[in-house]
Amino acid sequence: MKKRILFVDDEQNILDGLRRMLRSRRDEWDIVFASGAREALDMISREPVDVVVSDMRMPVMNGVEFLTEVMRRHPHIIRIILSGHADKELIKRSTGVAHQYLSKPCQAALLLETITKTAAVNETLADDRLKHLISQLGTLPSLPSACAQIVEELKSPEASIRRVSAIISRDPGMTAKILQVVNSAFFGIRRTITSPAEAATYLGLETIQSLVLSVQVFSAFDSTMVSRLSMETIWSHSLQTGRLAKRIAQLEDAPKQVTEAAFTAGLLHDVGILVLASCIPQSYEEVMARAEQQGASLCVVEREFLGASHEEVGAYLLGLWALPEDIVETAAFHHRPRIRPAAPFNVLTAVHAAAALNAEARGGRGAHTRPGLDMEYFGESFLMKRLETWRSDILAHAGTGGSA
């Protein structure tokens, strides 16, 4: 079935240009156009839409107001901003309602690639209820202490980008959001940024301060929602996995870009747990209780009870936010790397090994039984002989960390 893509812009010449640009995709997509937000909402009410691409500055109802209404009425629709106004006010206002951001003029290849990848994200999660809930998430929950630290730092007259970067780099929720913003087309960066520290440095204190203090882009996790979920445990396990994944990549003499991506992918690999705890806290409380009672893998119980595990859920959100492919892939397959084609070494390999060897180094599997090393995968990827080197190094360097 064709994906239905709706473009909204009050300038007719822009719509005409898009119509010409996308003519070659008519066999793949059902492409429709609206000259304003009201017309677009009427069209969506009459016929379902998969992706909406909207201008920012429109009369009567602007892009943020329009996408907010789309999110409220039709949360399953993927929301993209295509605007010629790449200012900080736009970024601040649209952070919570847009999944992705493109700037005008937009090259045809970039526009087509963005829509293709974004539309494909819907195929990664089968449960429509979860899609609807996740699509409404503007932020991921962070440690309350981390939120307090960054607010305090940003309010200080002697605020330091180095200290702000350090706080962000230790928190999965903050890292995911800051990477979504910095990798948007608004900034025109010609390469993908995977390091949260580099992302924070590139954005600068002024932009981060605007995002954090004005729109609460970082939100503290409410520990009362899921009593069995320790945010500190998730944080500790994620941070340690990221550090060890980076170490494994360094042992393999991987390029700096790969080692940085390994750290970030490790930090973000379990964000699906945060998503589920935020979206369906009561159901997730029951899932965690069942996993404890049965001594079963959390992923197995999640799929049985919810129809999807935190792997698929995390990858779905990170894919919606257009985070780098290595990071999305790792979130999707960190327990099951053999699903992906075997490779000599990649980010997924580093994170899978880091998470399993970290648990092993701690003398157990943690509060919820997690799958260990996928030995079949390592046999296929010709890295079996490297495992002992990694294990010896990790046993020497691994600290305490939680497990999810």
C-alpha positions in Angstrom: 0.0 0.0 0.0 1.3 3.4 -0.9 2.4 5.8 1.8 0.4 9.1 1.8 2.6 12.2 2.1 1.0 15.6 2.7 2.9 18.8 2.0 1.6 22.0 3.6 2.7 25.5 2.5 0.9 28.8 1.9 3.2 29.7 -1.0 1.8 28.2 -4.2 5.2 28.4 -6.0 6.7 26.3 -3.2 4.0 23.7 -3.7 4.4 23.7 -7.5 8.2 23.2 -7.0 7.6 20.3 -4.7 5.1 18.8 -7.1 7.7 18.9 -9.9 10.4 17.6 -7.6 8.4 14.6 -6.5 6.8 13.6 -9.8 9.1 10.6 -10.1 7.8 9.2 -6.8 4.1 9.1 -7.8 4.3 5.3 -8.3 5.6 4.8 -4.8 3.8 7.5 -2.8 0.4 9.1 -2.8 1.5 12.8 -2.7 -1.0 15.5 -1.8 -0.8 19.2 -1.2 -2.5 21.8 1.0 -2.2 25.6 0.9 -2.8 26.1 4.6 -3.1 24.4 7.9 -7.0 24.4 8.0 -7.2 22.8 4.6 -4.6 20.2 5.6 -6.5 19.3 8.8 -9.7 18.8 6.7 -7.8 16.6 4.3 -6.4 14.5 7.1 -9.8 14.0 8.7 -11.2 12.7 5.4 -8.3 10.4 4.4 -5.4 9.0 6.5 -1.9 10.4 6.1 1.4 8.8 7.0 3.8 11.7 6.8 3.1 15.5 6.9 5.7 18.0 5.8 4.8 21.5 6.9 6.1 25.1 6.4 6.7 27.0 9.6 5.4 30.5 9.0 1.8 30.4 7.6 -1.1 32.8 8.2 -4.0 31.9 10.5 -2.3 28.9 11.9 1.5 28.6 11.9 3.5 25.4 11.5 4.0 24.8 15.3 0.3 25.3 16.0 -0.6 23.0 13.0 1.7 20.2 14.0 0.6 20.5 17.6 -3.0 19.9 16.4 -1.9 17.0 14.2 -0.1 15.5 17.2 -3.3 15.8 19.3 -5.8 14.5 16.7 -3.6 12.1 14.7 -0.6 11.1 16.8 0.5 8.3 14.5 1.4 10.8 11.7 5.1 11.5 11.3 5.7 15.2 11.5 8.4 17.1 9.5 9.1 20.8 9.3 10.4 22.2 6.0 11.1 25.9 6.6 13.3 28.7 5.3 13.6 30.3 8.8 16.4 28.5 10.5 16.4 30.7 13.7 16.8 29.7 17.3 13.2 30.7 18.1 12.0 28.2 15.5 14.1 25.4 16.9 12.9 26.2 20.4 9.2 26.3 19.5 9.2 23.2 17.3 11.3 20.9 19.4 8.3 19.2 21.1 6.1 18.7 18.0 8.3 17.9 15.0 10.1 14.7 14.6 12.5 16.1 12.0 13.5 19.4 10.6 14.5 20.4 7.0 15.5 23.8 5.7 14.6 25.6 2.5 15.8 25.4 -0.2 16.0 21.7 0.3 17.9 19.5 -2.2 15.7 16.9 -3.9 18.0 14.1 -2.8 17.8 15.1 0.8 14.1 15.5 0.8 13.5 12.2 -0.9 15.9 10.4 1.4 14.3 11.9 4.6 10.8 11.0 3.6 11.8 7.5 2.5 13.7 6.7 5.7 11.0 8.3 7.9 8.1 6.5 6.2 10.1 3.2 6.6 10.3 3.8 10.3 6.6 2.8 10.6 7.5 -0.7 9.4 9.8 -1.3 12.4 6.9 -1.4 15.0 3.8 -3.4 14.4 1.7 -2.3 17.4 -0.4 0.8 16.4 -1.1 1.7 20.0 2.6 2.0 20.8 3.1 4.0 17.6 0.5 6.5 18.6 2.0 6.9 22.1 5.6 7.1 21.0 4.9 9.6 18.3 3.6 12.1 20.9 6.9 12.0 22.9 8.7 15.2 22.6 11.4 14.3 25.2 12.8 11.3 27.0 12.9 11.3 30.8 16.2 12.0 32.4 17.6 11.6 35.9 16.1 14.2 38.2 19.6 15.0 39.5 20.9 15.5 36.0 18.1 17.9 35.2 18.8 19.8 38.3 22.5 20.0 37.5 22.1 21.3 34.0 19.5 23.9 35.0 21.7 25.1 37.8 24.7 25.2 35.5 22.9 27.1 32.8 21.5 29.7 35.3 25.0 30.4 36.6 26.7 33.5 35.2 29.9 31.4 34.9 28.2 28.6 33.0 30.6 26.4 31.1 30.0 24.5 27.9 32.5 21.9 29.1 30.4 21.2 32.3 27.1 21.3 30.3 28.6 18.8 27.8 29.7 16.5 30.6 26.2 16.4 32.1 24.5 15.7 28.8 27.1 13.0 27.9 26.1 11.0 31.0 22.3 11.0 30.4 20.6 9.0 27.7 17.5 11.2 27.5 19.5 14.4 27.2 21.9 12.9 24.6 19.1 11.6 22.3 17.4 15.0 22.3 20.5 17.1 21.7 21.6 14.8 18.8 18.1 15.2 17.2 18.5 18.9 17.3 22.1 19.2 16.1 21.7 16.8 13.3 18.7 18.6 11.8 19.1 20.3 8.5 18.7 23.7 10.2 22.3 23.7 11.1 23.6 22.6 7.6 26.3 20.3 9.0 27.8 18.2 6.2 28.5 15.2 8.5 26.6 13.3 11.1 27.4 14.1 14.7 27.3 11.2 17.1 29.1 12.6 20.1 26.9 14.3 22.6 29.8 16.4 23.8 30.5 17.6 20.3 26.8 18.3 19.7 26.6 20.4 22.8 29.7 22.3 21.9 28.4 23.0 18.4 25.0 24.2 19.6 26.6 26.5 22.2 25.4 27.6 25.6 22.9 30.1 24.3 20.9 27.6 22.2 21.0 24.9 24.9 19.9 27.4 27.5 17.0 28.4 25.3 16.0 24.8 24.8 16.3 23.7 28.4 15.0 26.7 30.3 12.3 27.8 27.9 10.7 24.6 26.7 11.9 22.0 29.2 13.5 19.8 26.5 14.9 17.7 29.3 12.3 16.3 31.7 12.9 14.5 35.0 11.7 10.9 35.3 8.8 10.4 37.8 10.0 7.5 39.9 6.4 6.9 41.1 5.3 5.8 37.7 7.1 2.4 37.7 8.2 1.5 41.1 10.3 -1.4 39.9 12.3 0.7 37.5 15.4 2.4 39.0 16.4 5.3 36.8 19.8 5.3 38.5 20.2 1.6 37.5 19.3 2.3 33.9 21.6 5.3 33.8 24.5 3.4 35.3 24.1 0.4 33.0 23.8 2.6 29.9 26.7 4.8 30.8 29.0 1.9 31.6 27.9 0.1 28.4 28.8 3.2 26.4 32.2 3.5 28.0 33.0 -0.2 27.5 31.7 -0.2 23.9 34.0 2.7 23.2 36.9 0.8 24.8 36.2 -2.2 22.6 36.2 -0.1 19.5 39.6 1.4 20.6 41.0 -2.1 21.1 40.0 -2.8 17.5 41.8 0.4 16.3 38.5 1.7 15.0 38.4 5.3 13.7 37.5 8.0 16.1 34.0 8.4 14.5 33.3 4.8 15.2 34.5 4.9 18.8 32.4 8.0 19.5 29.4 6.3 17.9 30.0 3.2 20.0 29.8 5.3 23.2 26.6 7.0 22.1 25.0 3.8 20.9 25.8 2.2 24.2 24.4 5.1 26.1 21.2 5.0 24.1 20.7 1.3 23.5 18.1 0.9 26.2 16.1 4.1 25.6 13.1 1.9 24.7 12.8 1.1 28.5 12.4 4.8 29.2 9.9 5.2 26.4 7.7 2.3 27.7 7.9 3.4 31.3 6.8 6.9 30.2 4.0 5.9 27.8 2.4 2.9 29.6 3.7 2.9 33.2 1.0 0.6 34.6 1.4 -2.0 31.9 5.2 -1.8 32.1 5.1 -2.2 35.9 3.3 -5.5 35.3 5.8 -6.5 32.6 8.7 -5.9 35.0 6.9 -7.9 37.7 6.4 -10.8 35.4 10.0 -10.8 34.3 11.1 -10.9 37.9 8.7 -13.7 38.9 9.6 -15.8 35.9 13.3 -15.1 35.9 12.9 -14.4 32.2 14.5 -12.0 29.8 12.8 -8.6 29.9 12.7 -8.6 26.0 10.8 -11.9 26.0 8.1 -10.8 28.4 7.8 -7.4 26.7 7.0 -9.1 23.4 4.6 -11.5 25.0 2.7 -8.9 26.9 3.1 -5.7 24.8 3.7 -7.1 21.3 7.1 -5.4 21.1 10.2 -5.2 23.1 12.2 -2.2 24.2 14.5 -2.9 21.3 11.9 -2.1 18.7 10.4 0.7 20.7 13.7 2.5 21.2 14.7 2.1 17.6 11.3 3.4 16.5 11.7 6.7 18.5 15.3 7.2 17.5 14.4 6.5 13.9 11.6 9.1 14.1 14.1 11.6 15.4 16.5 10.8 12.6 19.4 9.8 14.8 22.4 8.2 13.0 21.8 4.8 11.5 24.4 3.0 13.6 22.7 4.2 16.8 19.2 3.2 15.6 20.4 -0.2 14.5 22.1 -0.8 17.8 18.9 0.1 19.7 16.9 -2.3 17.5 19.3 -5.4 17.7 21.5 -5.1 20.7 20.2 -8.4 22.1 19.9 -10.1 18.7 22.9 -8.9 16.6 22.7 -12.1 14.4 19.6 -10.6 12.8 21.9 -8.2 11.0 24.4 -9.3 8.3 27.7 -10.4 9.9 30.5 -7.9 9.7 34.1 -7.8 10.8 33.4 -5.1 13.3 30.8 -2.4 13.8 29.1 -0.3 16.5 26.4 -3.0 17.1 29.1 -5.6 17.8 30.8 -3.3 20.3 27.6 -2.5 22.2 26.3 -6.1 22.3 29.6 -7.3 23.6 30.0 -4.4 26.1 26.5 -4.9 27.6 27.0 -8.7 28.0 30.6 -8.6 29.2 29.7 -5.8 31.6 27.0 -8.0 33.2 29.5 -10.9 33.3 32.2 -8.7 34.9 29.7 -7.8 37.7 29.2 -11.4 38.5 25.6 -11.8 37.3 22.9 -10.7 34.9 21.3 -8.1 37.0 17.8 -7.6 38.3 16.2 -8.8 35.0 17.8 -11.7 33.2 19.3 -10.5 29.9 20.6 -12.6 27.1 24.3 -13.1 27.2 26.8 -13.1 24.3 25.4 -14.2 21.0 28.0 -16.8 20.3 26.5 -17.7 17.0 26.8 -14.1 15.8 30.4 -13.9 16.8 31.2 -17.2 15.0 29.7 -15.7 11.9 31.5 -12.4 12.2 35.0 -13.9 12.7 35.5 -12.1 16.0 35.4 -15.1 18.3 39.1 -14.9 18.9 38.8 -11.3 19.9 36.3 -12.0 22.7 39.0 -13.1 25.2 41.0 -9.9 24.6 37.8 -7.8 25.2 36.8 -9.9 28.3 40.2 -9.6 29.9 40.3 -5.8 29.3 36.7 -5.3 30.6 37.3 -7.4 33.7 40.2 -5.1 34.4 38.3 -1.9 33.7 34.5 -2.5 34.3 33.0 -0.8 37.3 29.6 -1.3 38.9 26.6 -0.8 36.7 23.0 -1.8 36.5 21.3 -4.0 34.0 18.1 -3.6 32.1 
